Amino acid sequence: MSRAVLARRAKISVPTVHRILTGKEDSPSVQTLEALASALGMSVQFVETVDAETLREQQAQQRAAHMVGMVQGTMGLEAQAIGSQEIELLQRRNAHRLLAGSNRRLWDE
């Protein structure tokens, strides 16, 4: 099926179809993806790959590592850098605080 036919069947512009198929569309809408899937005789399904609590824990660990990294960078500039064990401890503490606190703080970037 050509891109023009796919676009017509999905009621989406040809340039949009082209961007999606070439990977140049960073964040197509769910509605657009559903229209393309339907035009191809398919459907879009969301399947949980990780449970919500694990996702929260992963996010907390990433945020904590980022926060500690920023502090470590600043301290390193001042010749006050800390060792890897202290960094791990700070990351665990910050992750725990993030999980115990507001979800907004956990997910804000």
C-alpha positions in Angstrom: 0.0 0.0 0.0 1.4 3.4 -0.9 1.7 6.2 1.6 -0.9 8.2 -0.3 -3.4 5.3 -0.1 -2.6 4.7 3.6 -3.0 8.5 4.3 -6.4 8.6 2.5 -7.7 5.5 4.3 -6.5 6.8 7.7 -7.7 10.4 6.9 -4.3 11.7 7.7 -2.0 13.9 5.6 0.6 12.2 3.5 3.4 14.2 5.1 2.3 13.0 8.5 2.3 9.4 7.4 5.7 9.9 5.9 7.1 11.4 9.2 5.6 8.5 11.2 6.9 5.8 8.9 10.4 7.3 8.7 10.6 7.8 12.5 10.8 11.6 12.2 7.6 12.2 14.1 8.7 12.3 17.7 5.3 12.0 19.4 2.3 11.1 17.2 -1.0 11.2 18.9 -2.7 8.0 20.0 -5.6 9.0 17.7 -3.3 9.2 14.7 -1.7 5.8 15.5 -5.1 4.3 15.9 -6.2 5.7 12.6 -3.2 4.3 10.9 -3.6 0.9 12.6 -7.3 0.8 11.6 -6.4 1.6 8.0 -4.0 -1.4 8.0 -6.6 -3.7 9.6 -4.9 -3.6 13.0 -5.6 -2.1 16.4 -3.4 -0.4 19.0 -3.2 -2.0 22.4 -1.4 -0.8 25.5 0.1 -3.7 27.5 1.5 -3.1 30.9 5.2 -3.9 30.8 5.9 -2.9 34.4 3.6 -2.5 37.4 2.9 1.0 38.7 4.9 0.6 41.9 8.0 -0.5 40.0 7.6 2.4 37.7 7.4 4.8 40.6 10.5 3.2 42.2 12.5 3.5 38.9 11.5 7.1 38.5 12.5 7.9 42.1 15.9 6.3 41.6 16.4 8.2 38.4 15.4 11.5 39.9 17.5 10.8 43.0 20.6 10.0 40.9 20.1 13.2 38.9 19.7 15.3 42.1 22.8 13.8 43.7 24.7 14.1 40.5 24.0 17.8 40.4 25.1 18.3 44.0 28.2 16.1 43.4 29.1 18.2 40.4 28.9 21.4 42.4 30.8 19.9 45.3 33.5 18.6 43.0 34.0 22.2 41.6 34.6 23.3 45.2 37.0 20.4 45.8 34.5 18.8 48.2 33.4 15.8 46.2 32.2 12.7 48.1 33.0 9.0 47.6 30.8 6.4 45.8 29.4 4.9 49.0 28.2 8.3 50.2 26.7 8.9 46.8 24.8 5.6 46.9 23.5 6.4 50.4 22.3 9.9 49.3 20.6 8.4 46.2 18.8 5.8 48.4 17.7 8.5 50.9 16.5 10.8 48.1 14.6 8.0 46.4 12.9 7.1 49.6 11.9 10.8 50.2 10.6 11.1 46.7 8.5 8.0 47.1 7.1 9.2 50.4 6.4 12.7 49.1 4.2 14.3 46.5 3.8 12.6 43.2 4.2 16.0 41.5 7.8 16.2 42.8 8.4 12.6 41.7 7.3 13.2 38.1 8.1 16.9 37.4 11.1 17.5 35.3 
